[in-house]
Amino acid sequence: MQATSPQEKLSGVIERLTFHSQETGFCVIRVRVKGKRDMVTVVGASPSISPGEFVECVGFWNNDRQHGLQFKAVTLNVVPPSTLEGIQKYLGSGMVKGIGPHFAEKLVHAFGENVF
């Protein structure tokens, strides 16, 4: 693996959790970044991570032979969701037993940002 650019900042909403190791914290996530047309693959480490959460990363772009262009996060900070869409994704991600995508949508519709 070879870095293709110096460290930079990247932030956005986690759309999909592709992989997460509970033991090491290693994770591969797909992030919707404002100003980018396609989702960005971010590779990093976090003890706990879920779709709908907002992440702030510092790292560099890496063109992996097998997996293509990725943002390799040296630091990855997870911020709880604050938008209605983020809250709905977070609740519907399976983190809370008994709440799936459909019920999450109903909760957000009924309570808005006060659902937490």
N, CA and C atoms as a LAMMPS dump frame, in Angstrom:
ITEM: TIMESTEP
0
ITEM: NUMBER OF ATOMS
348
ITEM: BOX BOUNDS ff ff ff
-5.0000000000000000e+02 5.0000000000000000e+02
-5.0000000000000000e+02 5.0000000000000000e+02
-5.0000000000000000e+02 5.0000000000000000e+02
ITEM: ATOMS id mol type element x y z
1 1 1 N 0.836 -1.176 0
2 1 2 C 0 0 0
3 1 3 C 0.878 1.236 0
4 2 1 N 0.438 2.205 -0.763
5 2 2 C 1.233 3.401 -0.898
6 2 3 C 0.331 4.622 -0.833
7 3 1 N 0.71 5.586 -0.02
8 3 2 C -0.076 6.805 0.106
9 3 3 C 0.03 7.61 -1.176
10 4 1 N -1.099 8.159 -1.628
11 4 2 C -1.09 8.938 -2.857
12 4 3 C -1.158 10.434 -2.593
13 5 1 N -1.378 10.855 -1.349
14 5 2 C -1.424 12.274 -1.036
15 5 3 C -1.141 12.49 0.444
16 6 1 N -0.802 13.734 0.839
17 6 2 C -0.557 14.019 2.257
18 6 3 C -1.855 13.933 3.063
19 7 1 N -1.715 13.98 4.387
20 7 2 C -2.898 13.868 5.249
21 7 3 C -3.88 14.997 4.987
22 8 1 N -5.151 14.633 5.029
23 8 2 C -6.216 15.617 4.88
24 8 3 C -7.398 15.204 5.733
25 9 1 N -8.39 16.089 5.83
26 9 2 C -9.582 15.823 6.634
27 9 3 C -10.726 15.385 5.73
28 10 1 N -11.567 14.516 6.279
29 10 2 C -12.735 14.033 5.557
30 10 3 C -13.833 13.799 6.59
31 11 1 N -15.053 14.203 6.285
32 11 2 C -16.149 13.977 7.223
33 11 3 C -17.435 13.702 6.461
34 12 1 N -18.322 12.957 7.102
35 12 2 C -19.597 12.638 6.478
36 12 3 C -20.382 11.633 7.293
37 13 1 N -21.499 11.209 6.731
38 13 2 C -22.406 10.275 7.397
39 13 3 C -22.099 8.856 6.942
40 14 1 N -22.025 7.936 7.889
41 14 2 C -21.793 6.527 7.567
42 14 3 C -23.069 5.961 6.956
43 15 1 N -22.964 5.523 5.721
44 15 2 C -24.106 4.924 5.034
45 15 3 C -24.13 3.412 5.227
46 16 1 N -22.94 2.805 5.266
47 16 2 C -22.88 1.349 5.383
48 16 3 C -21.641 0.931 6.159
49 17 1 N -21.824 -0.036 7.027
50 17 2 C -20.717 -0.642 7.758
51 17 3 C -20.378 -1.937 7.029
52 18 1 N -19.28 -1.93 6.29
53 18 2 C -18.891 -3.095 5.499
54 18 3 C -18.247 -4.16 6.377
55 19 1 N -17.388 -3.726 7.304
56 19 2 C -16.714 -4.668 8.201
57 19 3 C -16.321 -3.947 9.477
58 20 1 N -16.448 -4.652 10.613
59 20 2 C -15.971 -4.115 11.886
60 20 3 C -15.544 -5.266 12.781
61 21 1 N -14.315 -5.222 13.265
62 21 2 C -13.806 -6.229 14.192
63 21 3 C -13.996 -5.726 15.618
64 22 1 N -14.759 -6.461 16.41
65 22 2 C -14.971 -6.095 17.812
66 22 3 C -13.663 -6.174 18.6
67 23 1 N -12.79 -7.096 18.203
68 23 2 C -11.537 -7.31 18.933
69 23 3 C -10.522 -6.199 18.712
70 24 1 N -10.332 -5.794 17.456
71 24 2 C -9.284 -4.815 17.144
72 24 3 C -9.819 -3.416 16.857
73 25 1 N -11.108 -3.308 16.538
74 25 2 C -11.688 -2.024 16.183
75 25 3 C -11.537 -1.684 14.711
76 26 1 N -10.79 -2.514 13.966
77 26 2 C -10.593 -2.259 12.537
78 26 3 C -11.949 -2.214 11.845
79 27 1 N -12.132 -1.217 10.985
80 27 2 C -13.412 -1.105 10.294
81 27 3 C -13.241 -0.61 8.863
82 28 1 N -14.193 -1.013 8.044
83 28 2 C -14.305 -0.53 6.674
84 28 3 C -15.723 0.01 6.558
85 29 1 N -15.837 1.296 6.265
86 29 2 C -17.149 1.933 6.195
87 29 3 C -17.306 2.685 4.876
88 30 1 N -18.554 2.858 4.482
89 30 2 C -18.875 3.668 3.303
90 30 3 C -19.506 4.949 3.825
91 31 1 N -18.933 6.077 3.421
92 31 2 C -19.329 7.375 3.959
93 31 3 C -19.818 8.288 2.841
94 32 1 N -20.943 8.952 3.098
95 32 2 C -21.449 9.959 2.169
96 32 3 C -20.825 11.286 2.583
97 33 1 N -19.971 11.807 1.704
98 33 2 C -19.229 13.034 1.976
99 33 3 C -19.83 14.164 1.149
100 34 1 N -20.11 15.27 1.802
101 34 2 C -20.67 16.427 1.108
102 34 3 C -19.686 16.894 0.038
103 35 1 N -20.205 17.117 -1.163
104 35 2 C -19.369 17.584 -2.258
105 35 3 C -18.805 16.468 -3.128
106 36 1 N -18.993 15.217 -2.708
107 36 2 C -18.539 14.075 -3.508
108 36 3 C -19.765 13.338 -4.032
109 37 1 N -19.718 12.982 -5.297
110 37 2 C -20.855 12.326 -5.937
111 37 3 C -21.082 10.914 -5.402
112 38 1 N -20.009 10.152 -5.293
113 38 2 C -20.103 8.768 -4.831
114 38 3 C -19.684 8.659 -3.369
115 39 1 N -20.124 7.574 -2.745
116 39 2 C -19.698 7.323 -1.371
117 39 3 C -18.207 7.007 -1.357
118 40 1 N -17.572 7.283 -0.232
119 40 2 C -16.142 7.075 -0.057
120 40 3 C -15.933 5.885 0.879
121 41 1 N -15.001 5.013 0.521
122 41 2 C -14.63 3.913 1.406
123 41 3 C -13.57 4.425 2.372
124 42 1 N -13.852 4.282 3.663
125 42 2 C -12.917 4.711 4.706
126 42 3 C -12.479 3.477 5.481
127 43 1 N -11.176 3.351 5.672
128 43 2 C -10.593 2.254 6.443
129 43 3 C -9.931 2.868 7.664
130 44 1 N -10.259 2.351 8.846
131 44 2 C -9.679 2.902 10.066
132 44 3 C -9.961 2.018 11.255
133 45 1 N -9.98 2.629 12.433
134 45 2 C -10.236 1.876 13.659
135 45 3 C -11.136 2.683 14.582
136 46 1 N -12.135 1.995 15.126
137 46 2 C -13.055 2.603 16.077
138 46 3 C -13.64 1.49 16.942
139 47 1 N -13.703 1.691 18.258
140 47 2 C -14.239 0.636 19.116
141 47 3 C -15.714 0.333 18.847
142 48 1 N -16.46 1.343 18.43
143 48 2 C -17.882 1.167 18.156
144 48 3 C -18.274 2.094 17.016
145 49 1 N -19.023 1.565 16.058
146 49 2 C -19.389 2.367 14.892
147 49 3 C -20.674 1.821 14.284
148 50 1 N -21.549 2.727 13.794
149 50 2 C -22.838 2.31 13.241
150 50 3 C -23.251 3.213 12.086
151 51 1 N -24.048 2.675 11.165
152 51 2 C -24.603 3.511 10.105
153 51 3 C -25.439 4.642 10.706
154 52 1 N -25.392 5.798 10.066
155 52 2 C -26.133 6.962 10.548
156 52 3 C -25.287 7.893 11.384
157 53 1 N -24.185 7.384 11.922
158 53 2 C -23.309 8.243 12.713
159 53 3 C -22.485 9.129 11.78
160 54 1 N -22.074 10.25 12.297
161 54 2 C -21.246 11.195 11.554
162 54 3 C -19.798 10.95 11.963
163 55 1 N -18.896 10.852 10.985
164 55 2 C -17.486 10.631 11.295
165 55 3 C -16.638 11.789 10.797
166 56 1 N -15.61 12.077 11.56
167 56 2 C -14.597 13.051 11.174
168 56 3 C -13.275 12.301 11.157
169 57 1 N -12.611 12.299 10.007
170 57 2 C -11.388 11.514 9.829
171 57 3 C -10.233 12.409 9.393
172 58 1 N -9.05 12.005 9.789
173 58 2 C -7.819 12.602 9.284
174 58 3 C -6.995 11.438 8.759
175 59 1 N -6.513 11.569 7.538
176 59 2 C -5.752 10.476 6.95
177 59 3 C -5.281 10.817 5.557
178 60 1 N -5.168 9.786 4.736
179 60 2 C -4.665 9.988 3.378
180 60 3 C -5.363 9.027 2.421
181 61 1 N -5.322 9.378 1.157
182 61 2 C -5.905 8.542 0.113
183 61 3 C -4.925 7.446 -0.252
184 62 1 N -5.456 6.258 -0.448
185 62 2 C -4.638 5.103 -0.775
186 62 3 C -5.326 4.32 -1.893
187 63 1 N -4.573 3.97 -2.916
188 63 2 C -5.135 3.165 -4
189 63 3 C -4.69 1.721 -3.797
190 64 1 N -5.551 0.945 -3.137
191 64 2 C -5.265 -0.451 -2.823
192 64 3 C -5.421 -1.3 -4.085
193 65 1 N -4.477 -2.193 -4.317
194 65 2 C -4.529 -3.042 -5.521
195 65 3 C -5.807 -3.851 -5.616
196 66 1 N -6.227 -4.396 -4.491
197 66 2 C -7.389 -5.284 -4.489
198 66 3 C -8.716 -4.537 -4.327
199 67 1 N -8.734 -3.476 -3.527
200 67 2 C -9.995 -2.822 -3.179
201 67 3 C -10.184 -1.435 -3.79
202 68 1 N -9.207 -0.933 -4.497
203 68 2 C -9.349 0.366 -5.147
204 68 3 C -9.071 1.542 -4.224
205 69 1 N -9.579 2.707 -4.612
206 69 2 C -9.315 3.942 -3.878
207 69 3 C -10.038 3.942 -2.532
208 70 1 N -9.267 4.205 -1.474
209 70 2 C -9.802 4.235 -0.115
210 70 3 C -9.183 5.406 0.631
211 71 1 N -9.919 5.89 1.628
212 71 2 C -9.363 6.891 2.528
213 71 3 C -8.912 6.151 3.771
214 72 1 N -7.621 6.14 4.03
215 72 2 C -7.067 5.436 5.188
216 72 3 C -6.993 6.428 6.344
217 73 1 N -7.881 6.242 7.311
218 73 2 C -7.987 7.176 8.434
219 73 3 C -6.946 6.87 9.504
220 74 1 N -6.135 7.862 9.809
221 74 2 C -5.184 7.759 10.915
222 74 3 C -5.937 8.009 12.218
223 75 1 N -6.848 8.983 12.199
224 75 2 C -7.765 9.204 13.32
225 75 3 C -9.185 9.184 12.77
226 76 1 N -10.074 8.578 13.531
227 76 2 C -11.473 8.457 13.129
228 76 3 C -12.33 8.741 14.358
229 77 1 N -13.017 9.873 14.354
230 77 2 C -13.871 10.257 15.479
231 77 3 C -15.333 10.125 15.077
232 78 1 N -16.093 9.432 15.908
233 78 2 C -17.514 9.228 15.65
234 78 3 C -18.312 10.245 16.457
235 79 1 N -19.227 10.923 15.767
236 79 2 C -20.089 11.92 16.391
237 79 3 C -21.525 11.404 16.287
238 80 1 N -22.302 11.413 17.377
239 80 2 C -23.685 10.927 17.301
240 80 3 C -24.477 11.676 16.226
241 81 1 N -25.451 11.013 15.608
242 81 2 C -26.215 11.654 14.541
243 81 3 C -27.034 12.828 15.058
244 82 1 N -27.157 13.857 14.224
245 82 2 C -27.94 15.026 14.619
246 82 3 C -29.028 15.355 13.598
247 83 1 N -28.933 14.802 12.394
248 83 2 C -29.971 15.041 11.39
249 83 3 C -31.033 13.956 11.503
250 84 1 N -32.223 14.245 11.014
251 84 2 C -33.301 13.249 11.063
252 84 3 C -32.926 11.998 10.28
253 85 1 N -32.313 12.185 9.125
254 85 2 C -31.887 11.042 8.312
255 85 3 C -30.842 10.207 9.053
256 86 1 N -29.898 10.879 9.688
257 86 2 C -28.859 10.185 10.443
258 86 3 C -29.422 9.428 11.632
259 87 1 N -30.355 10.057 12.338
260 87 2 C -30.987 9.407 13.489
261 87 3 C -31.749 8.164 13.033
262 88 1 N -32.463 8.286 11.924
263 88 2 C -33.23 7.15 11.404
264 88 3 C -32.312 5.998 11.007
265 89 1 N -31.214 6.292 10.319
266 89 2 C -30.262 5.244 9.933
267 89 3 C -29.638 4.598 11.167
268 90 1 N -29.305 5.419 12.145
269 90 2 C -28.688 4.921 13.369
270 90 3 C -29.635 3.967 14.101
271 91 1 N -30.878 4.406 14.298
272 91 2 C -31.845 3.566 15.006
273 91 3 C -32.165 2.292 14.232
274 92 1 N -32.23 2.387 12.908
275 92 2 C -32.583 1.244 12.078
276 92 3 C -31.43 0.323 11.756
277 93 1 N -30.248 0.619 12.282
278 93 2 C -29.055 -0.163 11.943
279 93 3 C -28.979 -1.51 12.654
280 94 1 N -29.86 -1.739 13.627
281 94 2 C -29.815 -2.993 14.368
282 94 3 C -29.101 -2.871 15.705
283 95 1 N -28.609 -1.689 16.02
284 95 2 C -27.916 -1.49 17.3
285 95 3 C -28.869 -1.656 18.479
286 96 1 N -30.11 -1.234 18.285
287 96 2 C -31.101 -1.344 19.352
288 96 3 C -32.024 -2.507 19.014
289 97 1 N -32.01 -3.523 19.865
290 97 2 C -32.812 -4.719 19.613
291 97 3 C -34.293 -4.353 19.505
292 98 1 N -34.926 -4.869 18.462
293 98 2 C -36.352 -4.633 18.267
294 98 3 C -36.672 -3.428 17.4
295 99 1 N -35.662 -2.643 17.05
296 99 2 C -35.902 -1.481 16.187
297 99 3 C -35.201 -1.705 14.86
298 100 1 N -35.998 -1.872 13.834
299 100 2 C -35.479 -2.027 12.482
300 100 3 C -35.73 -0.757 11.69
301 101 1 N -35.433 -0.78 10.404
302 101 2 C -35.602 0.417 9.572
303 101 3 C -37.029 0.979 9.574
304 102 1 N -38.031 0.097 9.539
305 102 2 C -39.422 0.557 9.479
306 102 3 C -39.832 1.264 10.776
307 103 1 N -39.531 0.643 11.914
308 103 2 C -39.893 1.239 13.199
309 103 3 C -39.077 2.509 13.455
310 104 1 N -37.828 2.516 13.01
311 104 2 C -36.988 3.712 13.156
312 104 3 C -37.612 4.889 12.416
313 105 1 N -38.125 4.62 11.222
314 105 2 C -38.782 5.673 10.441
315 105 3 C -39.994 6.221 11.188
316 106 1 N -40.783 5.326 11.792
317 106 2 C -41.964 5.754 12.544
318 106 3 C -41.569 6.586 13.772
319 107 1 N -40.522 6.16 14.467
320 107 2 C -40.061 6.906 15.644
321 107 3 C -39.605 8.311 15.27
322 108 1 N -38.824 8.407 14.213
323 108 2 C -38.317 9.711 13.785
324 108 3 C -39.468 10.594 13.309
325 109 1 N -40.424 9.995 12.62
326 109 2 C -41.582 10.763 12.151
327 109 3 C -42.391 11.302 13.341
328 110 1 N -42.532 10.48 14.378
329 110 2 C -43.337 10.871 15.537
330 110 3 C -42.612 11.851 16.466
331 111 1 N -41.31 11.638 16.696
332 111 2 C -40.603 12.419 17.706
333 111 3 C -39.536 13.36 17.156
334 112 1 N -39.192 13.215 15.89
335 112 2 C -38.173 14.086 15.297
336 112 3 C -36.833 13.945 15.992
337 113 1 N -36.159 15.065 16.199
338 113 2 C -34.834 15.05 16.831
339 113 3 C -34.899 14.708 18.315
340 114 1 N -36.096 14.716 18.9
341 114 2 C -36.257 14.413 20.325
342 114 3 C -36.352 12.918 20.604
343 115 1 N -36.137 12.087 19.593
344 115 2 C -36.251 10.642 19.767
345 115 3 C -35.205 10.111 20.75
346 116 1 N -34.08 10.789 20.866
347 116 2 C -33.053 10.37 21.831
348 116 3 C -33.438 10.91 23.169
